[in-house]
Amino acid sequence: MSAVKSYAAVDLGASSGRVMVGRVGPDSLGLTEVNRFPNRPVRVPEGLRWDVLGLYAGVLDGLRAAGRVDSVGIDSWAVDYGLLDADGALLGNPVHYRDSRTDGIAEKVWATVPADELYAATGLQYAPFNTLYQLTAARDSAQLARARRLLLIPDLLAYWLTGEQGTELTNASTTQLIDPRTRDWAHGVAERLGIDLSLFAPLRRPGDAAGVLRPEVLEETGLAGPVPVTAVGSHDTASAVAAVPADGERFAYICTGTWSLAGLELDAPVLTEESRAANFTNELGLDGTVRYLRNIMGLWLLQECVRAWGEPDLGTLLLDAAKVPALRSVVDAGDAAFLAPGRMPERIAAACRDSGQPVPATPAEITRCILDSLALAHRKAVTDAQRLAGQSADVVHIVGGGTRNALLCQLTADACGLPVVSGPTEAAALGNVLVQARAHGLVGDLAGMRRLLTRTQPLTRYEPRGGTQRWQAAQARLARG
């Protein structure tokens, strides 16, 4: 029997999906992309929706291209879901978290369960699109009235592949309906808000079996069965944090992409009022860990600007941005004003104008403003997390798409005053693959997974330059604005 096995990782981001094949052996770990496909939301009369059928078609195409695999795992973005009727049929395309239906909903929720009580029970930071708010917004809808099952996006795709239903825990922890202490449903919160937890399928944990590919799927993909589907950290951030190549040190991490998720890995949640006021979240990770982090708008800001500028060459844009004076203008990268798509360059310029700073005008100036602002937000999140959790960090690991942006990595090292280790880029897919490999006995515990990553993946180290005083000053300037 071969000591090397192959695992298909379905990794769905907010702007694209991909199917990767990981080949894992005792001292080897390689990843090959076999299919990448766009993830473009569609605006219809009733609002913004995901094209989940298009995503599923991309998954099937990827499995067809993957060839023989020993297992399949699925991860995606968080909070969104599909509703099924009594026959198991999907009731409409899932609503996009950027849809406006949750506008003003949080205040209605807090009138029943005050924000401080909600945080103490679930540990989840306020975000207007949390599943709890989405369900509250949908309370009187005909669709929810007909629904007999709610499946989060990765669980929905796994159901279509296998016919088996489950709710994977790391992703469930983003719904604001999980108690991070018990790692089970927050029954009291759901009861007070009239949310029927029986809509959710039974909880699964990373590594649990999630069924086998249906005969129809085998026929469509050309795979020879049986092919098991394995529950992984189905929230892509949970898989990405599992793939942080930390070597035992106390570390902070920043999972970069459309969002930046910056924080610490802890053994227990931090449920203090001070933590709530700082808008930190306690999401669940592998092996009893807690992902204590803050959501930051991330490279969405730059992606939207690049789209508005007609897709210029990103490499040239970053070279030009590096020549712009540092910290000339900064914006709050966590501001909900930047959440919706459209006219991002104008909105960033307006934010600078309103705060009395120089207004960036050229693409290079706006790009530098974005990257300085992201590095500043990374600094604040890493600093605040250490203070609130009482746990220090000696290094910052950056994983995900932002690893390709050397300027952002260097600016983050400068801002945090800590060395930054950048890589791997495809962290979510690697974490996905490694959880599958561990479930099949090929790798050891979380520390063993990380040692294998350190030995096999290309990493880049950035040392901080120039002291942090100017970053402190920029942060103070932003706070005054």
Beta strands, then each sheet from edge to edge (+ up, - down):
strand 1: 5-12
strand 2: 16-25
strand 3: 28-38
strand 4: 42-44
strand 5: 47-49
strand 6: 71-76
strand 7: 81-84
strand 8: 149-152
strand 9: 167-168
strand 10: 178-179
strand 11: 184-185
strand 12: 203-204
strand 13: 209-212
strand 14: 228-230
strand 15: 251-256
strand 16: 260-266
strand 17: 281-284
strand 18: 290-296
strand 19: 395-400
strand 20: 420-422
strand 21: 460-462
sheet 1: 3+ 2- 1+ 6+
sheet 2: 4+ 5-
sheet 3: 7+ 8-
sheet 4: 9+ 12+
sheet 5: 10+ 11-
sheet 6: 13+ 14-
sheet 7: 17+ 18- 16+ 15- 19- 20- 21+
end
